[in-house]
Amino acid sequence: MPSNTALRVQKHRLALRDAGLRPIQIWVPDTQAPGFFEECRRQSALVATADQADTELMSFIDDALTDLDDA
């Protein structure tokens, strides 16, 4: 016989399914893995360098913000 906790979880999941939802599994990076933060820094530096080299980026962002202000 399932435990009280298992029954509550099952009831909750059935309610979610009845609401039109379905479970999915998402894999995300392990933030505790060795080298994770170094890789984040490496990728951030690449993005920053690319942003600085993109002469049209700030113009695009300014135009987008102007569009939001006008809305």
mmCIF file as Biopython writes it, N, C-alpha, C and O atoms, coordinates in Angstrom:
data_model
#
loop_
_atom_site.group_PDB
_atom_site.id
_atom_site.type_symbol
_atom_site.label_atom_id
_atom_site.label_alt_id
_atom_site.label_comp_id
_atom_site.label_asym_id
_atom_site.label_entity_id
_atom_site.label_seq_id
_atom_site.pdbx_PDB_ins_code
_atom_site.Cartn_x
_atom_site.Cartn_y
_atom_site.Cartn_z
_atom_site.occupancy
_atom_site.B_iso_or_equiv
_atom_site.auth_seq_id
_atom_site.auth_asym_id
_atom_site.pdbx_PDB_model_num
ATOM 1   N N  . MET A ? 1  ? 0.856  -1.181 0.000   1.0 0.0 1  A 1 
ATOM 2   C CA . MET A ? 1  ? 0.000  0.000  0.000   1.0 0.0 1  A 1 
ATOM 3   C C  . MET A ? 1  ? 0.901  1.244  0.000   1.0 0.0 1  A 1 
ATOM 4   O O  . MET A ? 1  ? 1.837  1.325  0.796   1.0 0.0 1  A 1 
ATOM 5   N N  . PRO A ? 2  ? 0.622  2.224  -0.897  1.0 0.0 2  A 1 
ATOM 6   C CA . PRO A ? 2  ? 1.437  3.442  -0.966  1.0 0.0 2  A 1 
ATOM 7   C C  . PRO A ? 2  ? 1.321  4.259  0.318   1.0 0.0 2  A 1 
ATOM 8   O O  . PRO A ? 2  ? 0.297  4.239  1.001   1.0 0.0 2  A 1 
ATOM 9   N N  . SER A ? 3  ? 2.390  4.971  0.623   1.0 0.0 3  A 1 
ATOM 10  C CA . SER A ? 3  ? 2.389  5.812  1.818   1.0 0.0 3  A 1 
ATOM 11  C C  . SER A ? 3  ? 1.481  7.009  1.607   1.0 0.0 3  A 1 
ATOM 12  O O  . SER A ? 3  ? 1.065  7.293  0.484   1.0 0.0 3  A 1 
ATOM 13  N N  . ASN A ? 4  ? 1.177  7.707  2.685   1.0 0.0 4  A 1 
ATOM 14  C CA . ASN A ? 4  ? 0.341  8.896  2.636   1.0 0.0 4  A 1 
ATOM 15  C C  . ASN A ? 4  ? 0.973  9.959  1.726   1.0 0.0 4  A 1 
ATOM 16  O O  . ASN A ? 4  ? 0.275  10.637 0.971   1.0 0.0 4  A 1 
ATOM 17  N N  . THR A ? 5  ? 2.289  10.092 1.809   1.0 0.0 5  A 1 
ATOM 18  C CA . THR A ? 5  ? 2.992  11.067 0.971   1.0 0.0 5  A 1 
ATOM 19  C C  . THR A ? 5  ? 2.861  10.692 -0.498  1.0 0.0 5  A 1 
ATOM 20  O O  . THR A ? 5  ? 2.599  11.556 -1.335  1.0 0.0 5  A 1 
ATOM 21  N N  . ALA A ? 6  ? 3.039  9.424  -0.818  1.0 0.0 6  A 1 
ATOM 22  C CA . ALA A ? 6  ? 2.925  8.967  -2.200  1.0 0.0 6  A 1 
ATOM 23  C C  . ALA A ? 6  ? 1.523  9.218  -2.744  1.0 0.0 6  A 1 
ATOM 24  O O  . ALA A ? 6  ? 1.363  9.590  -3.907  1.0 0.0 6  A 1 
ATOM 25  N N  . LEU A ? 7  ? 0.521  9.018  -1.918  1.0 0.0 7  A 1 
ATOM 26  C CA . LEU A ? 7  ? -0.866 9.269  -2.347  1.0 0.0 7  A 1 
ATOM 27  C C  . LEU A ? 7  ? -1.102 10.755 -2.601  1.0 0.0 7  A 1 
ATOM 28  O O  . LEU A ? 7  ? -1.775 11.119 -3.566  1.0 0.0 7  A 1 
ATOM 29  N N  . ARG A ? 8  ? -0.557 11.609 -1.750  1.0 0.0 8  A 1 
ATOM 30  C CA . ARG A ? 8  ? -0.708 13.057 -1.955  1.0 0.0 8  A 1 
ATOM 31  C C  . ARG A ? 8  ? -0.012 13.498 -3.238  1.0 0.0 8  A 1 
ATOM 32  O O  . ARG A ? 8  ? -0.543 14.317 -3.988  1.0 0.0 8  A 1 
ATOM 33  N N  . VAL A ? 9  ? 1.172  12.956 -3.486  1.0 0.0 9  A 1 
ATOM 34  C CA . VAL A ? 9  ? 1.900  13.302 -4.709  1.0 0.0 9  A 1 
ATOM 35  C C  . VAL A ? 9  ? 1.112  12.832 -5.928  1.0 0.0 9  A 1 
ATOM 36  O O  . VAL A ? 9  ? 0.980  13.563 -6.910  1.0 0.0 9  A 1 
ATOM 37  N N  . GLN A ? 10 ? 0.594  11.620 -5.860  1.0 0.0 10 A 1 
ATOM 38  C CA . GLN A ? 10 ? -0.194 11.092 -6.973  1.0 0.0 10 A 1 
ATOM 39  C C  . GLN A ? 10 ? -1.435 11.954 -7.221  1.0 0.0 10 A 1 
ATOM 40  O O  . GLN A ? 10 ? -1.767 12.249 -8.370  1.0 0.0 10 A 1 
ATOM 41  N N  . LYS A ? 11 ? -2.110 12.352 -6.161  1.0 0.0 11 A 1 
ATOM 42  C CA . LYS A ? 11 ? -3.300 13.196 -6.287  1.0 0.0 11 A 1 
ATOM 43  C C  . LYS A ? 11 ? -2.932 14.549 -6.912  1.0 0.0 11 A 1 
ATOM 44  O O  . LYS A ? 11 ? -3.644 15.058 -7.778  1.0 0.0 11 A 1 
ATOM 45  N N  . HIS A ? 12 ? -1.820 15.118 -6.464  1.0 0.0 12 A 1 
ATOM 46  C CA . HIS A ? 12 ? -1.360 16.408 -6.993  1.0 0.0 12 A 1 
ATOM 47  C C  . HIS A ? 12 ? -1.033 16.286 -8.484  1.0 0.0 12 A 1 
ATOM 48  O O  . HIS A ? 12 ? -1.412 17.146 -9.279  1.0 0.0 12 A 1 
ATOM 49  N N  . ARG A ? 13 ? -0.332 15.221 -8.854  1.0 0.0 13 A 1 
ATOM 50  C CA . ARG A ? 13 ? 0.023  15.015 -10.269 1.0 0.0 13 A 1 
ATOM 51  C C  . ARG A ? 13 ? -1.215 14.808 -11.130 1.0 0.0 13 A 1 
ATOM 52  O O  . ARG A ? 13 ? -1.280 15.320 -12.248 1.0 0.0 13 A 1 
ATOM 53  N N  . LEU A ? 14 ? -2.183 14.077 -10.636 1.0 0.0 14 A 1 
ATOM 54  C CA . LEU A ? 14 ? -3.427 13.881 -11.380 1.0 0.0 14 A 1 
ATOM 55  C C  . LEU A ? 14 ? -4.166 15.208 -11.568 1.0 0.0 14 A 1 
ATOM 56  O O  . LEU A ? 14 ? -4.741 15.457 -12.627 1.0 0.0 14 A 1 
ATOM 57  N N  . ALA A ? 15 ? -4.149 16.052 -10.542 1.0 0.0 15 A 1 
ATOM 58  C CA . ALA A ? 15 ? -4.789 17.355 -10.648 1.0 0.0 15 A 1 
ATOM 59  C C  . ALA A ? 15 ? -4.096 18.223 -11.701 1.0 0.0 15 A 1 
ATOM 60  O O  . ALA A ? 15 ? -4.754 18.940 -12.455 1.0 0.0 15 A 1 
ATOM 61  N N  . LEU A ? 16 ? -2.780 18.151 -11.745 1.0 0.0 16 A 1 
ATOM 62  C CA . LEU A ? 16 ? -2.036 18.899 -12.756 1.0 0.0 16 A 1 
ATOM 63  C C  . LEU A ? 16 ? -2.361 18.386 -14.161 1.0 0.0 16 A 1 
ATOM 64  O O  . LEU A ? 16 ? -2.535 19.175 -15.090 1.0 0.0 16 A 1 
ATOM 65  N N  . ARG A ? 17 ? -2.441 17.061 -14.310 1.0 0.0 17 A 1 
ATOM 66  C CA . ARG A ? 17 ? -2.802 16.495 -15.611 1.0 0.0 17 A 1 
ATOM 67  C C  . ARG A ? 17 ? -4.221 16.909 -16.000 1.0 0.0 17 A 1 
ATOM 68  O O  . ARG A ? 17 ? -4.479 17.230 -17.160 1.0 0.0 17 A 1 
ATOM 69  N N  . ASP A ? 18 ? -5.134 16.903 -15.040 1.0 0.0 18 A 1 
ATOM 70  C CA . ASP A ? 18 ? -6.511 17.324 -15.308 1.0 0.0 18 A 1 
ATOM 71  C C  . ASP A ? 18 ? -6.565 18.790 -15.739 1.0 0.0 18 A 1 
ATOM 72  O O  . ASP A ? 18 ? -7.480 19.198 -16.455 1.0 0.0 18 A 1 
ATOM 73  N N  . ALA A ? 19 ? -5.581 19.577 -15.298 1.0 0.0 19 A 1 
ATOM 74  C CA . ALA A ? 19 ? -5.514 20.990 -15.670 1.0 0.0 19 A 1 
ATOM 75  C C  . ALA A ? 19 ? -4.852 21.171 -17.037 1.0 0.0 19 A 1 
ATOM 76  O O  . ALA A ? 19 ? -4.650 22.300 -17.485 1.0 0.0 19 A 1 
ATOM 77  N N  . GLY A ? 20 ? -4.510 20.053 -17.706 1.0 0.0 20 A 1 
ATOM 78  C CA . GLY A ? 20 ? -3.926 20.132 -19.033 1.0 0.0 20 A 1 
ATOM 79  C C  . GLY A ? 20 ? -2.419 20.204 -19.048 1.0 0.0 20 A 1 
ATOM 80  O O  . GLY A ? 20 ? -1.833 20.520 -20.083 1.0 0.0 20 A 1 
ATOM 81  N N  . LEU A ? 21 ? -1.776 19.922 -17.940 1.0 0.0 21 A 1 
ATOM 82  C CA . LEU A ? 21 ? -0.314 19.958 -17.868 1.0 0.0 21 A 1 
ATOM 83  C C  . LEU A ? 21 ? 0.246  18.543 -17.961 1.0 0.0 21 A 1 
ATOM 84  O O  . LEU A ? 21 ? -0.444 17.561 -17.688 1.0 0.0 21 A 1 
ATOM 85  N N  . ARG A ? 22 ? 1.503  18.468 -18.349 1.0 0.0 22 A 1 
ATOM 86  C CA . ARG A ? 22 ? 2.179  17.177 -18.365 1.0 0.0 22 A 1 
ATOM 87  C C  . ARG A ? 22 ? 3.585  17.344 -17.824 1.0 0.0 22 A 1 
ATOM 88  O O  . ARG A ? 22 ? 4.184  18.409 -17.975 1.0 0.0 22 A 1 
ATOM 89  N N  . PRO A ? 23 ? 4.119  16.308 -17.196 1.0 0.0 23 A 1 
ATOM 90  C CA . PRO A ? 23 ? 5.475  16.409 -16.649 1.0 0.0 23 A 1 
ATOM 91  C C  . PRO A ? 23 ? 6.510  16.287 -17.762 1.0 0.0 23 A 1 
ATOM 92  O O  . PRO A ? 23 ? 6.319  15.565 -18.741 1.0 0.0 23 A 1 
ATOM 93  N N  . ILE A ? 24 ? 7.593  17.004 -17.587 1.0 0.0 24 A 1 
ATOM 94  C CA . ILE A ? 24 ? 8.739  16.876 -18.484 1.0 0.0 24 A 1 
ATOM 95  C C  . ILE A ? 24 ? 9.997  16.810 -17.638 1.0 0.0 24 A 1 
ATOM 96  O O  . ILE A ? 24 ? 10.000 17.212 -16.474 1.0 0.0 24 A 1 
ATOM 97  N N  . GLN A ? 25 ? 11.050 16.308 -18.224 1.0 0.0 25 A 1 
ATOM 98  C CA . GLN A ? 25 ? 12.327 16.247 -17.521 1.0 0.0 25 A 1 
ATOM 99  C C  . GLN A ? 25 ? 13.279 17.213 -18.213 1.0 0.0 25 A 1 
ATOM 100 O O  . GLN A ? 25 ? 13.435 17.179 -19.433 1.0 0.0 25 A 1 
ATOM 101 N N  . ILE A ? 26 ? 13.907 18.065 -17.433 1.0 0.0 26 A 1 
ATOM 102 C CA . ILE A ? 26 ? 14.838 19.046 -17.969 1.0 0.0 26 A 1 
ATOM 103 C C  . ILE A ? 26 ? 16.201 18.806 -17.334 1.0 0.0 26 A 1 
ATOM 104 O O  . ILE A ? 26 ? 16.330 18.719 -16.113 1.0 0.0 26 A 1 
ATOM 105 N N  . TRP A ? 27 ? 17.208 18.704 -18.183 1.0 0.0 27 A 1 
ATOM 106 C CA . TRP A ? 27 ? 18.573 18.551 -17.709 1.0 0.0 27 A 1 
ATOM 107 C C  . TRP A ? 27 ? 19.245 19.913 -17.751 1.0 0.0 27 A 1 
ATOM 108 O O  . TRP A ? 27 ? 19.198 20.605 -18.769 1.0 0.0 27 A 1 
ATOM 109 N N  . VAL A ? 28 ? 19.858 20.290 -16.666 1.0 0.0 28 A 1 
ATOM 110 C CA . VAL A ? 28 ? 20.534 21.584 -16.565 1.0 0.0 28 A 1 
ATOM 111 C C  . VAL A ? 28 ? 21.989 21.362 -16.145 1.0 0.0 28 A 1 
ATOM 112 O O  . VAL A ? 28 ? 22.324 20.321 -15.579 1.0 0.0 28 A 1 
ATOM 113 N N  . PRO A ? 29 ? 22.847 22.338 -16.421 1.0 0.0 29 A 1 
ATOM 114 C CA . PRO A ? 29 ? 24.246 22.179 -16.007 1.0 0.0 29 A 1 
ATOM 115 C C  . PRO A ? 29 ? 24.369 22.011 -14.484 1.0 0.0 29 A 1 
ATOM 116 O O  . PRO A ? 29 ? 23.610 22.599 -13.714 1.0 0.0 29 A 1 
ATOM 117 N N  . ASP A ? 30 ? 25.318 21.214 -14.088 1.0 0.0 30 A 1 
ATOM 118 C CA . ASP A ? 30 ? 25.594 20.992 -12.668 1.0 0.0 30 A 1 
ATOM 119 C C  . ASP A ? 30 ? 26.473 22.136 -12.175 1.0 0.0 30 A 1 
ATOM 120 O O  . ASP A ? 30 ? 27.662 22.196 -12.490 1.0 0.0 30 A 1 
ATOM 121 N N  . THR A ? 31 ? 25.884 23.037 -11.404 1.0 0.0 31 A 1 
ATOM 122 C CA . THR A ? 31 ? 26.618 24.206 -10.915 1.0 0.0 31 A 1 
ATOM 123 C C  . THR A ? 31 ? 27.706 23.834 -9.916  1.0 0.0 31 A 1 
ATOM 124 O O  . THR A ? 31 ? 28.550 24.667 -9.586  1.0 0.0 31 A 1 
ATOM 125 N N  . GLN A ? 32 ? 27.697 22.601 -9.433  1.0 0.0 32 A 1 
ATOM 126 C CA . GLN A ? 32 ? 28.721 22.176 -8.479  1.0 0.0 32 A 1 
ATOM 127 C C  . GLN A ? 32 ? 29.842 21.387 -9.147  1.0 0.0 32 A 1 
ATOM 128 O O  . GLN A ? 32 ? 30.785 20.956 -8.484  1.0 0.0 32 A 1 
ATOM 129 N N  . ALA A ? 33 ? 29.735 21.201 -10.468 1.0 0.0 33 A 1 
ATOM 130 C CA . ALA A ? 33 ? 30.760 20.450 -11.185 1.0 0.0 33 A 1 
ATOM 131 C C  . ALA A ? 33 ? 32.065 21.240 -11.220 1.0 0.0 33 A 1 
ATOM 132 O O  . ALA A ? 33 ? 32.052 22.468 -11.313 1.0 0.0 33 A 1 
ATOM 133 N N  . PRO A ? 34 ? 33.186 20.535 -11.146 1.0 0.0 34 A 1 
ATOM 134 C CA . PRO A ? 34 ? 34.482 21.228 -11.242 1.0 0.0 34 A 1 
ATOM 135 C C  . PRO A ? 34 ? 34.575 21.980 -12.574 1.0 0.0 34 A 1 
ATOM 136 O O  . PRO A ? 34 ? 34.236 21.444 -13.629 1.0 0.0 34 A 1 
ATOM 137 N N  . GLY A ? 35 ? 35.032 23.204 -12.505 1.0 0.0 35 A 1 
ATOM 138 C CA . GLY A ? 35 ? 35.213 23.993 -13.717 1.0 0.0 35 A 1 
ATOM 139 C C  . GLY A ? 35 ? 33.983 24.751 -14.181 1.0 0.0 35 A 1 
ATOM 140 O O  . GLY A ? 35 ? 34.051 25.495 -15.159 1.0 0.0 35 A 1 
ATOM 141 N N  . PHE A ? 36 ? 32.846 24.573 -13.490 1.0 0.0 36 A 1 
ATOM 142 C CA . PHE A ? 36 ? 31.607 25.234 -13.925 1.0 0.0 36 A 1 
ATOM 143 C C  . PHE A ? 36 ? 31.768 26.755 -13.959 1.0 0.0 36 A 1 
ATOM 144 O O  . PHE A ? 36 ? 31.457 27.388 -14.968 1.0 0.0 36 A 1 
ATOM 145 N N  . PHE A ? 37 ? 32.242 27.334 -12.882 1.0 0.0 37 A 1 
ATOM 146 C CA . PHE A ? 37 ? 32.335 28.794 -12.811 1.0 0.0 37 A 1 
ATOM 147 C C  . PHE A ? 37 ? 33.391 29.341 -13.766 1.0 0.0 37 A 1 
ATOM 148 O O  . PHE A ? 37 ? 33.226 30.426 -14.323 1.0 0.0 37 A 1 
ATOM 149 N N  . GLU A ? 38 ? 34.460 28.599 -13.952 1.0 0.0 38 A 1 
ATOM 150 C CA . GLU A ? 38 ? 35.477 29.025 -14.916 1.0 0.0 38 A 1 
ATOM 151 C C  . GLU A ? 38 ? 34.887 29.049 -16.323 1.0 0.0 38 A 1 
ATOM 152 O O  . GLU A ? 38 ? 35.157 29.964 -17.102 1.0 0.0 38 A 1 
ATOM 153 N N  . GLU A ? 39 ? 34.083 28.037 -16.644 1.0 0.0 39 A 1 
ATOM 154 C CA . GLU A ? 39 ? 33.438 27.997 -17.965 1.0 0.0 39 A 1 
ATOM 155 C C  . GLU A ? 39 ? 32.445 29.140 -18.122 1.0 0.0 39 A 1 
ATOM 156 O O  . GLU A ? 39 ? 32.325 29.713 -19.205 1.0 0.0 39 A 1 
ATOM 157 N N  . CYS A ? 40 ? 31.734 29.474 -17.056 1.0 0.0 40 A 1 
ATOM 158 C CA . CYS A ? 40 ? 30.817 30.626 -17.094 1.0 0.0 40 A 1 
ATOM 159 C C  . CYS A ? 40 ? 31.593 31.911 -17.383 1.0 0.0 40 A 1 
ATOM 160 O O  . CYS A ? 40 ? 31.184 32.726 -18.210 1.0 0.0 40 A 1 
ATOM 161 N N  . ARG A ? 41 ? 32.689 32.072 -16.705 1.0 0.0 41 A 1 
ATOM 162 C CA . ARG A ? 41 ? 33.524 33.269 -16.933 1.0 0.0 41 A 1 
ATOM 163 C C  . ARG A ? 41 ? 34.053 33.303 -18.366 1.0 0.0 41 A 1 
ATOM 164 O O  . ARG A ? 41 ? 34.055 34.357 -19.003 1.0 0.0 41 A 1 
ATOM 165 N N  . ARG A ? 42 ? 34.501 32.152 -18.873 1.0 0.0 42 A 1 
ATOM 166 C CA . ARG A ? 42 ? 35.025 32.075 -20.233 1.0 0.0 42 A 1 
ATOM 167 C C  . ARG A ? 42 ? 33.958 32.473 -21.249 1.0 0.0 42 A 1 
ATOM 168 O O  . ARG A ? 42 ? 34.219 33.266 -22.153 1.0 0.0 42 A 1 
ATOM 169 N N  . GLN A ? 43 ? 32.756 31.919 -21.096 1.0 0.0 43 A 1 
ATOM 170 C CA . GLN A ? 43 ? 31.680 32.223 -22.035 1.0 0.0 43 A 1 
ATOM 171 C C  . GLN A ? 43 ? 31.227 33.676 -21.905 1.0 0.0 43 A 1 
ATOM 172 O O  . GLN A ? 43 ? 30.918 34.320 -22.907 1.0 0.0 43 A 1 
ATOM 173 N N  . SER A ? 44 ? 31.186 34.188 -20.691 1.0 0.0 44 A 1 
ATOM 174 C CA . SER A ? 44 ? 30.806 35.589 -20.481 1.0 0.0 44 A 1 
ATOM 175 C C  . SER A ? 44 ? 31.798 36.527 -21.149 1.0 0.0 44 A 1 
ATOM 176 O O  . SER A ? 44 ? 31.411 37.535 -21.741 1.0 0.0 44 A 1 
ATOM 177 N N  . ALA A ? 45 ? 33.074 36.192 -21.051 1.0 0.0 45 A 1 
ATOM 178 C CA . ALA A ? 45 ? 34.108 37.017 -21.691 1.0 0.0 45 A 1 
ATOM 179 C C  . ALA A ? 45 ? 33.949 36.995 -23.206 1.0 0.0 45 A 1 
ATOM 180 O O  . ALA A ? 45 ? 34.116 38.023 -23.862 1.0 0.0 45 A 1 
ATOM 181 N N  . LEU A ? 46 ? 33.625 35.830 -23.766 1.0 0.0 46 A 1 
ATOM 182 C CA . LEU A ? 46 ? 33.398 35.743 -25.209 1.0 0.0 46 A 1 
ATOM 183 C C  . LEU A ? 46 ? 32.221 36.618 -25.645 1.0 0.0 46 A 1 
ATOM 184 O O  . LEU A ? 46 ? 32.294 37.308 -26.662 1.0 0.0 46 A 1 
ATOM 185 N N  . VAL A ? 47 ? 31.145 36.584 -24.873 1.0 0.0 47 A 1 
ATOM 186 C CA . VAL A ? 47 ? 29.962 37.403 -25.189 1.0 0.0 47 A 1 
ATOM 187 C C  . VAL A ? 47 ? 30.300 38.883 -25.078 1.0 0.0 47 A 1 
ATOM 188 O O  . VAL A ? 47 ? 29.913 39.673 -25.940 1.0 0.0 47 A 1 
ATOM 189 N N  . ALA A ? 48 ? 31.015 39.263 -24.030 1.0 0.0 48 A 1 
ATOM 190 C CA . ALA A ? 48 ? 31.385 40.669 -23.842 1.0 0.0 48 A 1 
ATOM 191 C C  . ALA A ? 48 ? 32.252 41.154 -24.993 1.0 0.0 48 A 1 
ATOM 192 O O  . ALA A ? 48 ? 32.070 42.265 -25.489 1.0 0.0 48 A 1 
ATOM 193 N N  . THR A ? 49 ? 33.189 40.323 -25.415 1.0 0.0 49 A 1 
ATOM 194 C CA . THR A ? 49 ? 34.055 40.686 -26.538 1.0 0.0 49 A 1 
ATOM 195 C C  . THR A ? 49 ? 33.239 40.830 -27.822 1.0 0.0 49 A 1 
ATOM 196 O O  . THR A ? 49 ? 33.447 41.768 -28.592 1.0 0.0 49 A 1 
ATOM 197 N N  . ALA A ? 50 ? 32.325 39.915 -28.047 1.0 0.0 50 A 1 
ATOM 198 C CA . ALA A ? 50 ? 31.482 39.978 -29.243 1.0 0.0 50 A 1 
ATOM 199 C C  . ALA A ? 50 ? 30.592 41.220 -29.205 1.0 0.0 50 A 1 
ATOM 200 O O  . ALA A ? 50 ? 30.394 41.873 -30.229 1.0 0.0 50 A 1 
ATOM 201 N N  . ASP A ? 51 ? 30.056 41.548 -28.030 1.0 0.0 51 A 1 
ATOM 202 C CA . ASP A ? 51 ? 29.210 42.740 -27.900 1.0 0.0 51 A 1 
ATOM 203 C C  . ASP A ? 51 ? 29.994 44.004 -28.211 1.0 0.0 51 A 1 
ATOM 204 O O  . ASP A ? 51 ? 29.483 44.903 -28.879 1.0 0.0 51 A 1 
ATOM 205 N N  . GLN A ? 52 ? 31.232 44.081 -27.731 1.0 0.0 52 A 1 
ATOM 206 C CA . GLN A ? 52 ? 32.046 45.266 -27.983 1.0 0.0 52 A 1 
ATOM 207 C C  . GLN A ? 52 ? 32.381 45.403 -29.467 1.0 0.0 52 A 1 
ATOM 208 O O  . GLN A ? 52 ? 32.514 46.516 -29.976 1.0 0.0 52 A 1 
ATOM 209 N N  . ALA A ? 53 ? 32.515 44.284 -30.154 1.0 0.0 53 A 1 
ATOM 210 C CA . ALA A ? 53 ? 32.848 44.312 -31.575 1.0 0.0 53 A 1 
ATOM 211 C C  . ALA A ? 53 ? 31.634 44.627 -32.449 1.0 0.0 53 A 1 
ATOM 212 O O  . ALA A ? 53 ? 31.786 45.002 -33.611 1.0 0.0 53 A 1 
ATOM 213 N N  . ASP A ? 54 ? 30.430 44.474 -31.891 1.0 0.0 54 A 1 
ATOM 214 C CA . ASP A ? 54 ? 29.200 44.701 -32.660 1.0 0.0 54 A 1 
ATOM 215 C C  . ASP A ? 54 ? 28.828 46.178 -32.570 1.0 0.0 54 A 1 
ATOM 216 O O  . ASP A ? 54 ? 28.254 46.624 -31.577 1.0 0.0 54 A 1 
ATOM 217 N N  . THR A ? 55 ? 29.156 46.921 -33.605 1.0 0.0 55 A 1 
ATOM 218 C CA . THR A ? 55 ? 28.933 48.372 -33.582 1.0 0.0 55 A 1 
ATOM 219 C C  . THR A ? 55 ? 27.457 48.739 -33.661 1.0 0.0 55 A 1 
ATOM 220 O O  . THR A ? 55 ? 27.091 49.857 -33.300 1.0 0.0 55 A 1 
ATOM 221 N N  . GLU A ? 56 ? 26.601 47.836 -34.118 1.0 0.0 56 A 1 
ATOM 222 C CA . GLU A ? 56 ? 25.184 48.144 -34.266 1.0 0.0 56 A 1 
ATOM 223 C C  . GLU A ? 56 ? 24.354 47.714 -33.052 1.0 0.0 56 A 1 
ATOM 224 O O  . GLU A ? 56 ? 23.169 48.037 -32.969 1.0 0.0 56 A 1 
ATOM 225 N N  . LEU A ? 57 ? 24.957 47.000 -32.126 1.0 0.0 57 A 1 
ATOM 226 C CA . LEU A ? 57 ? 24.207 46.448 -31.004 1.0 0.0 57 A 1 
ATOM 227 C C  . LEU A ? 57 ? 23.574 47.537 -30.138 1.0 0.0 57 A 1 
ATOM 228 O O  . LEU A ? 57 ? 22.381 47.470 -29.842 1.0 0.0 57 A 1 
ATOM 229 N N  . MET A ? 58 ? 24.348 48.527 -29.732 1.0 0.0 58 A 1 
ATOM 230 C CA . MET A ? 58 ? 23.790 49.563 -28.857 1.0 0.0 58 A 1 
ATOM 231 C C  . MET A ? 58 ? 22.680 50.337 -29.561 1.0 0.0 58 A 1 
ATOM 232 O O  . MET A ? 58 ? 21.700 50.723 -28.925 1.0 0.0 58 A 1 
ATOM 233 N N  . SER A ? 59 ? 22.818 50.565 -30.849 1.0 0.0 59 A 1 
ATOM 234 C CA . SER A ? 59 ? 21.767 51.233 -31.610 1.0 0.0 59 A 1 
ATOM 235 C C  . SER A ? 59 ? 20.490 50.391 -31.606 1.0 0.0 59 A 1 
ATOM 236 O O  . SER A ? 59 ? 19.388 50.909 -31.427 1.0 0.0 59 A 1 
ATOM 237 N N  . PHE A ? 60 ? 20.660 49.094 -31.806 1.0 0.0 60 A 1 
ATOM 238 C CA . PHE A ? 60 ? 19.515 48.185 -31.789 1.0 0.0 60 A 1 
ATOM 239 C C  . PHE A ? 60 ? 18.826 48.211 -30.425 1.0 0.0 60 A 1 
ATOM 240 O O  . PHE A ? 60 ? 17.600 48.285 -30.353 1.0 0.0 60 A 1 
ATOM 241 N N  . ILE A ? 61 ? 19.598 48.151 -29.353 1.0 0.0 61 A 1 
ATOM 242 C CA . ILE A ? 61 ? 19.039 48.161 -28.001 1.0 0.0 61 A 1 
ATOM 243 C C  . ILE A ? 61 ? 18.336 49.487 -27.725 1.0 0.0 61 A 1 
ATOM 244 O O  . ILE A ? 61 ? 17.244 49.502 -27.157 1.0 0.0 61 A 1 
ATOM 245 N N  . ASP A ? 62 ? 18.947 50.589 -28.116 1.0 0.0 62 A 1 
ATOM 246 C CA . ASP A ? 62 ? 18.320 51.897 -27.933 1.0 0.0 62 A 1 
ATOM 247 C C  . ASP A ? 62 ? 16.994 51.979 -28.685 1.0 0.0 62 A 1 
ATOM 248 O O  . ASP A ? 62 ? 16.010 52.493 -28.152 1.0 0.0 62 A 1 
ATOM 249 N N  . ASP A ? 63 ? 16.961 51.475 -29.924 1.0 0.0 63 A 1 
ATOM 250 C CA . ASP A ? 63 ? 15.721 51.484 -30.701 1.0 0.0 63 A 1 
ATOM 251 C C  . ASP A ? 63 ? 14.648 50.629 -30.042 1.0 0.0 63 A 1 
ATOM 252 O O  . ASP A ? 63 ? 13.477 51.007 -30.004 1.0 0.0 63 A 1 
ATOM 253 N N  . ALA A ? 64 ? 15.053 49.486 -29.527 1.0 0.0 64 A 1 
ATOM 254 C CA . ALA A ? 64 ? 14.099 48.599 -28.853 1.0 0.0 64 A 1 
ATOM 255 C C  . ALA A ? 64 ? 13.517 49.262 -27.610 1.0 0.0 64 A 1 
ATOM 256 O O  . ALA A ? 64 ? 12.318 49.163 -27.351 1.0 0.0 64 A 1 
ATOM 257 N N  . LEU A ? 65 ? 14.365 49.935 -26.846 1.0 0.0 65 A 1 
ATOM 258 C CA . LEU A ? 65 ? 13.881 50.617 -25.641 1.0 0.0 65 A 1 
ATOM 259 C C  . LEU A ? 65 ? 12.963 51.777 -26.010 1.0 0.0 65 A 1 
ATOM 260 O O  . LEU A ? 65 ? 11.984 52.038 -25.310 1.0 0.0 65 A 1 
ATOM 261 N N  . THR A ? 66 ? 13.266 52.470 -27.092 1.0 0.0 66 A 1 
ATOM 262 C CA . THR A ? 66 ? 12.401 53.559 -27.554 1.0 0.0 66 A 1 
ATOM 263 C C  . THR A ? 66 ? 11.038 53.011 -27.935 1.0 0.0 66 A 1 
ATOM 264 O O  . THR A ? 66 ? 10.014 53.613 -27.610 1.0 0.0 66 A 1 
ATOM 265 N N  . ASP A ? 67 ? 11.014 51.872 -28.624 1.0 0.0 67 A 1 
ATOM 266 C CA . ASP A ? 67 ? 9.754  51.231 -28.977 1.0 0.0 67 A 1 
ATOM 267 C C  . ASP A ? 67 ? 8.945  50.881 -27.733 1.0 0.0 67 A 1 
ATOM 268 O O  . ASP A ? 67 ? 7.723  51.028 -27.727 1.0 0.0 67 A 1 
ATOM 269 N N  . LEU A ? 68 ? 9.622  50.414 -26.672 1.0 0.0 68 A 1 
ATOM 270 C CA . LEU A ? 68 ? 8.906  50.089 -25.433 1.0 0.0 68 A 1 
ATOM 271 C C  . LEU A ? 68 ? 8.361  51.338 -24.773 1.0 0.0 68 A 1 
ATOM 272 O O  . LEU A ? 68 ? 7.257  51.323 -24.228 1.0 0.0 68 A 1 
ATOM 273 N N  . ASP A ? 69 ? 9.125  52.422 -24.815 1.0 0.0 69 A 1 
ATOM 274 C CA . ASP A ? 69 ? 8.662  53.670 -24.215 1.0 0.0 69 A 1 
ATOM 275 C C  . ASP A ? 69 ? 7.445  54.234 -24.940 1.0 0.0 69 A 1 
ATOM 276 O O  . ASP A ? 69 ? 6.577  54.853 -24.324 1.0 0.0 69 A 1 
ATOM 277 N N  . ASP A ? 70 ? 7.389  54.015 -26.258 1.0 0.0 70 A 1 
ATOM 278 C CA . ASP A ? 70 ? 6.287  54.530 -27.065 1.0 0.0 70 A 1 
ATOM 279 C C  . ASP A ? 70 ? 5.016  53.688 -26.926 1.0 0.0 70 A 1 
ATOM 280 O O  . ASP A ? 70 ? 3.930  54.136 -27.292 1.0 0.0 70 A 1 
ATOM 281 N N  . ALA A ? 71 ? 5.150  52.490 -26.406 1.0 0.0 71 A 1 
ATOM 282 C CA . ALA A ? 71 ? 3.992  51.574 -26.322 1.0 0.0 71 A 1 
ATOM 283 C C  . ALA A ? 71 ? 3.044  51.969 -25.224 1.0 0.0 71 A 1 
ATOM 284 O O  . ALA A ? 71 ? 2.026  51.308 -25.020 1.0 0.0 71 A 1 
#
